[in-house]
Amino acid sequence: MFCRYFCFFSLWLFLPTQRRCSLGHVSNLGSSDTTSLPGFENLTVGYNKYLRPYFGGEPVQIAMSLDIASISSISESDMDYTATIYLRQRWTDPRLVFHGNKSFTLDARLVELLWVPDTYIVESKRSFLHDVTVGNRLIRLFSNGTILYALRITTTVACNMDLSKYPMDTQTCRLQLESWGYDENDVIFTWLRGNDSVHGIERLRLSQYTVERYYTLVSKSQQETGSYPRLILQFELRRNVLYFILETYVPSTLLVMLSWVSFWITLDSVPARTCIGVTTVLSMTTLMIGSRSSLSKTNCFIKAIDVYLGICFSFIFGALVEYAVAHYSSSQKCTAKTPQEGPANELTKEMEEVNIANIFNSSITSYKRKISFTSIEISSDNVNCSDLTMKTHEKIKCVLRNKMHRIISYFTIQNPSNVDHYSKLLFPLFFMLVNVFYWAYYLYF
């Protein structure tokens, strides 16, 4: 033990005086729980990184600026976007003032020795700092005590989207920066140059969106623990609808037009018209399922594209139902008008009609002689309800009966071939009118 202390004392005697003083200085700083920055020992003597600048006095003003490097993805199903940003923060610490007009860029690992703001990204789901090949951080110190602290961050931020007009929608997303622990009595957040504090967002090229405009805001977040400063970057994204027109709108419109081809085919061509109707219905169903599969987690929204596909499906299904109605009416009419075969049958039928007509006429004549003048006149379809001797409930029944006859005759198809003739005009006309209202509503309202 004695030899060990003797060797250490001898080594200390042979060290230069400056080296011994330096060791003593480091030992003293270590005992006071502070560490000197290399080359800036006079700046960090008594520096406490756990206390903000102007501690106990006025709040620290932190000016920020952003560079948006990229927005890699915008997810409608998860309602978020992923962006890579360069966040730059500036503030003044009077404890780090030194003489001269120069600025020094320090090693990023020395940020552990300084006080830095506790800024965080509001509504961030996942975030990380880039560390290839070293941590992507910058510390620059100016002679007046100003510190520039820059970070490269990739973050996934929530963005509440309204997809009711998808794919003709415009989404408004935000990137919000807020102090986590220091309230407005300790720190004040400001944009360095207003809207000019944000760069790069106007040069972004996104797959489905175009950046319409952006602007910066300064706000406060009122919470139970206090009022915290907040900076907001708000930008609007307009979706490019051309892709969806070529992928969904044009095919669905062509399927509707294909269903109209059946109107030019005769009613007797059952296989042809049935094949066109069923094929277009199945194709439209497949197109609707495919359009919704891309947004599987947002099916609760009734989107504009769903409305259009529903309209197209209704017209296609209507064309199939139109043929079913026309063919059924035609078959019923043909069955009712089927003539009896053979000349003997025709002669017998004519004789029976003459005998029945004579008997009916004689019966009517004798019956009219027996009834009074105020009796009810019976026509082929309707009953005359203007007789004053009729009771009230009888008149009501009579009127209702006549109304029902008129309604039934109105919906009775007299000539089934006219159904196709009217459908050739009505289906395209209604489809064009619906398209006019659809596009006018979703584009201008």
Secondary structure, DSSP 8 states (H G I E B T S, - for coil): -HHHHHHHHHHHHHS-HHHHHHHHHHHHHHHTT---BTTBHHHHTT--TTS-TTTTSS-EEEEEEEEEEEEEEEETTTTEEEEEEEEEEEEE-GGG--SSS-EEEE-GGGGGGS----EEEETEEEEEE--SSS--EEEEEETTSEEEEEEEEEEEEE-----TTTTS-EEEEEEEEEESS--TTTEEEEESSGGGGEESGGG---SSEEEEEEEEEEEEEEETTEEEEEEEEEEEEEE--HHHIIIIIHHHHHHHHHHGGGGGS-TT-HHHHHHHHHHHHHHHHHHHHHHHHTTGGGTTS--HHHHHHHHHHHHHHHHHHHHHHHHHHHHHHHHHT----SHHHHHHHHHHHHHHHHHHHHHHHHHHHHS-TTS--B-SS-B----TTS-HHHHHHHHHHHHHHHHHHHHS-S-THHHHHHHHHHHHHHHHHHHHHHHHHHHH-
